[in-house]
Amino acid sequence: MPNLARTLLVAAVIFLIDRATKIWVVVHLDLANRLHIPVFDPWVNFAMAWNQGINFGLFDFGTAGRWILIGLAVAICIGVLNWARRGAWMQAIGAGLIVGGALGNVWDRFRWGAVADFINMSCCGIANPFAFNVADAAIFAGAAVLLLWSRPSGGDDATTRKGW
């Protein structure tokens, strides 16, 4: 399977999982109005958070910022897809995770004007005030995959990861 096809397949799967979880939790379970649903309290809960910024609500510039962030995300996706065509198969998977997650959050910005974050995890007596979603987790995982399986620039065959 060519790398671009692999990247697009992973991106489509992540996008669909992200959409399904947001529809189920935000719409079907009505988290948008209930605002908090205990799941495995205190470790995992659903807590509604509308993120209009980049991450943790940073760089929230209102309506104009919404369109700037949509354009930025689409441009990054195009760049990542172009880069993934030339990468190895694990890089294509990492790129697909990033693209699928980014497009899931772009859909939210189109649909709701903000990204729907709802997974809240806390541990060890520390209450975490932040929430995330499947798209955010996919973007993080994709970046980790790219960091772990990236090829060094130059070098001989002993320093490159053949087959990855």
N, C-alpha and C positions, 0 to 999 in steps of 0.2 A: 504494500500500500504506500503510495507516495506521501511524503511528509505533509504536504498541504492538505491532502484528504484526511490524514490522521488528525491533524490539528483541527480541521473543521468538524470532524466527527466528535472529538472530545468537547469542543466548544458547544456543539449542538446539545449534547447530553447534559452538560453542566447548565446551559441556559434553560433546558426543559425542567431539570430538577429544581433549579432556583425558582422558576415560575410556579411549579406545582407546590412547592413548600410555601411560597408567599400567598398563593391563592388559598391554600388550606388554612394557614395560620391567620393571616391578616383578614381575609374575607370570610371564609367558612366558620372559623372559630370566633370571628368578630373581634379579634385583638385590637383592631383600629378603634373600637369603642370601649372595650373592656380594659385595655391598656396593660393588664398583667394577668398571666395565667400560670399558676404554679405547675411545674412538670415534675422535677425531682428536687424539690426545694430543700436546701438552699443552693444546691450545686448548679442546677439548670432550670431556668424559668423562661417563659416567653414574656418579654417586656417591650411594648411598642415604643419605637424611637424613629422619628422621621428625620433622616439625615439630608440636609440640603447642601452640606459642604463636601469636602473631599473625604476626610477620615476623622471620626470623632467630631463631626460638625465644623471642622476647620475650613476656613475660606468660604463661608456662606455669604455670597454676594447677592442674595435675593433672586428675582426672576432672571436678570441678566446672567447671573452666575450659573443658573440651571443650564442655559443654552451654551455657555462657555464650557461647562463641564461635560456636556453631551458631545460637543465638537471635539474636545480634547480626548475623551475616551474613544471616540470613533477613529480619530487620527492615530492614537496609540495602537488600537486594534489592527488597523491597516499596516502600520509599521511592523508589528509583531507577526502578522500573517506573512508579510513579505520576507521577514527574517527567517521564519520557521521553514520556509520552502527549502532553505539551504542547510538547515540543521540536521542533527541526527534524530532518531526516533524518539528518544526520551525528551529531547528539546521540543519536538513537535507536541508531545503530550503536555509538557509544562506550558507551552505557548497556548495550547487549546484550553487549558484550565484558566489561564489569564483572560483570554478572549471571551470565553463563555461567561465568566464572572463579570467582566466589564460590560458585556452586552446585556446581562441580566439587570445590572444596576442602571444602565442607560434606559432600558425599558421602563423601569420604575420612574425615572425622571420624566419620561414622556407621559406615562400613565397618571402618576400621582403628583408630579412636581418635586418629589424628593425620593430618596432611597428608603425602602421599608426595611429597617433593621429590627430584629425581634428575638434573637437568641442571646440570652444573658447567662453568663457562667460566673460563679463565684466559688471561692475555695478558702478553706483554712480560717474561717471567721472574718475574712475580708470581703466586704460587699462591693462587687464590681458595678460601677454605675453605667457601664457602656454595653451596647448590644451590637450584634453583627448578624449577617445572614449567610446563606449558602454561597452566594456569589463572592462575598468577602473572603470566606474560607477558601474557595477555589483560587482566587487571585493570590492569596498568601501561599497556598500549596504549590501553585504554578511557579511562583517566584523561587520557592525553596527547591523545586525540581530543577529549575534552570541554574541555580547556584551550585547545586550538588553535581549535576551532570553536564556542566558547560565544559567545552573543550578549551584547553589552554591555547593561546595564540602561538603559533610556531611550534618549535620543538620537534623531536623525532617521534617515531612510532611508539617508543616505550613510554612517552609521557602523554599520549593521547589515548582516549578510551575507545578502542575499536569496537564497533557494533553498537555503541550507545548513541 
